[in-house]
Amino acid sequence: MRVARLKHWRERRLLTQADLAQKSGVSEVTIARLETRRHQARFSTIRKLAEALGVSADELADEGEESAA
């Protein structure tokens, strides 16, 4: 599953990839790969990231809108 708005929400929360990795338990490398769309995320990963960012999994994975960032 693609996480089209990951970078948007991360930057909106003023977090670096390293900050988000520490907060979510998802590796920084994985976050970078997801943000550049080189990989797709498992739903369990999306849940961890969404929880760390304080958004729903649907908001994070919304492919209907591209990130403004």
C-alpha positions as CSV (number, residue, x, y, z in Angstrom):
1,M,0.0,0.0,0.0
2,R,1.3,3.4,-0.9
3,V,1.5,6.2,1.7
4,A,1.1,9.2,-0.5
5,R,0.9,11.7,2.3
6,L,3.6,10.4,4.7
7,K,6.1,13.3,4.0
8,H,3.3,15.9,4.1
9,W,2.2,14.7,7.6
10,R,5.7,14.2,8.9
11,E,6.7,17.8,7.9
12,R,3.5,19.2,9.2
13,R,4.4,17.7,12.6
14,L,7.9,19.2,12.3
15,L,9.5,15.8,12.5
16,T,12.6,14.5,10.8
17,Q,12.7,11.0,9.4
18,A,14.9,10.1,12.3
19,D,12.3,11.6,14.8
20,L,9.5,9.7,13.2
21,A,11.5,6.5,13.1
22,Q,12.2,6.7,16.9
23,K,8.6,7.6,17.6
24,S,7.0,4.9,15.5
25,G,9.4,2.1,15.7
26,V,9.7,2.0,11.9
27,S,13.3,2.2,10.5
28,E,14.5,5.5,9.1
29,V,15.5,3.7,5.9
30,T,11.9,2.3,5.5
31,I,10.5,5.8,6.0
32,A,12.8,7.2,3.4
33,R,11.9,4.5,0.9
34,L,8.1,5.0,1.5
35,E,8.4,8.8,1.1
36,T,10.2,8.4,-2.3
37,R,7.7,5.7,-3.3
38,R,10.4,3.1,-3.8
39,H,8.5,0.7,-1.6
40,Q,4.9,-0.1,-0.5
41,A,4.0,-0.3,3.2
42,R,2.4,-3.2,5.0
43,F,-0.8,-2.2,6.8
44,S,1.0,-2.8,10.2
45,T,3.6,-0.2,9.2
46,I,1.0,2.3,8.1
47,R,-0.7,1.9,11.5
48,K,2.5,2.6,13.4
49,L,3.3,5.6,11.3
50,A,-0.2,7.0,11.5
51,E,-0.3,6.6,15.3
52,A,3.0,8.3,15.7
53,L,1.8,11.2,13.5
54,G,-1.6,11.5,15.2
55,V,-3.6,10.8,12.0
56,S,-5.8,8.0,10.8
57,A,-4.3,5.3,8.5
58,D,-6.8,6.5,5.8
59,E,-5.4,10.0,6.0
60,L,-1.8,8.8,5.7
61,A,-2.5,6.4,2.8
62,D,-4.9,8.8,0.9
63,E,-3.8,8.5,-2.7
64,G,-6.6,10.8,-3.9
65,E,-4.6,13.9,-3.0
66,E,-0.9,14.4,-3.6
67,S,1.2,15.9,-0.9
68,A,1.5,19.7,-1.0
69,A,5.0,19.4,0.3
